[in-house]
Structures are given as C-alpha cells and as structure tokens.
Amino acid sequence: MVITDPELLAGRNPVAVCRAAVLGGATIVQVRGKDASVRDLVSLARALTAELAVPVLVNDRVDVALVAGAAGAHLGQDDVPLAAVRPHVPAGFILGISVGSPSEAERARASHADYWSIGPCYATTNKPDAGQPLGATGFAALARLAPEVPVIGIGGITAANAAAIVQAGAVGVAVIQAVVGAADPRAAAAAVLGAVVTGRAGGGGGSSGSPIPAP
C-alpha cells in the first residue's frame, strides 16, 4: 500500500507518482492529506480512482471516499467509529483501522474492520504522534490478536525491513517515504515488493482471502 503525502511529493504530480508506484508493484493506494481541503482530497481521489488499476482508499474521510467513488477508507482510532460507518457504505466498501496497542486491538476486534494497519513498526517522521516503534516482535504480538483479519505493517517500512514484518504475520506493508519520497517511485515500489515476496517465501503473510490485494 502506497500512501500519498503532499510534503514528500515536493511539487510532483501525485497521480504520476502513484502511477509509477503501481507500475513498480504497489497493489493499493491510500490518499492522505491531513491539511488538504476537502475539495482537493476529492479531486485527487477521483483522479487516482479513474487512472489506476488498483483500489484507492481515503485516509480518515469516508465522505470523501464515497463522493470520489473510491474503493474504501482507512480510519484511525479517534475517527468516526467504524461500526457506525458500515451500515452507510455500499457492499464491498473496504474499511481499515489503525492499531498500535493491545487496547486498540480490542476496539478493532469489535469494529469488524476489513483489515488492520499495525504500527508504527519502526521509527517514522511521517506521523509525530505515532507512538513507540513496535519492531517485528511487537508487531507479531498485535497481529496475533487479529481475529482472522488480514494485517499490514506501517511506520518506517523500507525495502530493508519489510520482509521481517511479513514474516511476523503481515499480508503486506504500507509505505509513505520509502516510495513517495523516492526519486524513482517505480523502482522503490519494486524494491519493497521484492522484500514482501521474500518475507512470504520465509513463511510470512496472510490468507489469500484478504481484501488487501496481493501482488
């Protein structure tokens, strides 16, 4: 999963960057812009949904995702409760949730999310309030609390450490700086994908029934 970040884009066209990432192997894209206007979020989500051959999610904003025709939304623990959203979205609409502690895992279990995004796995500058890094061991502990729900790792993920998170139980990883901040997003995405494949070969990964598209 490649997550957009306006600052890391540094003026580059987000659609072009995401297109390159998908060509490199990204299987899902998440639109994230904490300080962006609703109008800009809708515009970008619509453009990516029309352009890319992979699902597009919107961070935090279910309303933006619905208006843009996106495949789903990702919600944090402090966002509108996922269980309250579910009755108001169409069948097949993906709803993911962030998990960073056992207490959040307990709330996530009750939310019936389609997937968990567990982190931060490693130190990250993309989310100042992300908390202490879990490492592969901490990630694995939280992943074991997921009730047959696919989990992905997020936070400081690079091609150098993605395999360890997959071996710890992730079906995949979410990246921001490793791809969006790279000079060559296509090559960067391919490198992360290679690490995910390596992790799966080592016995990691989740079920093939995951709503998170597998490479």
Disulfide bonds with the S-S distance in Angstrom:
none
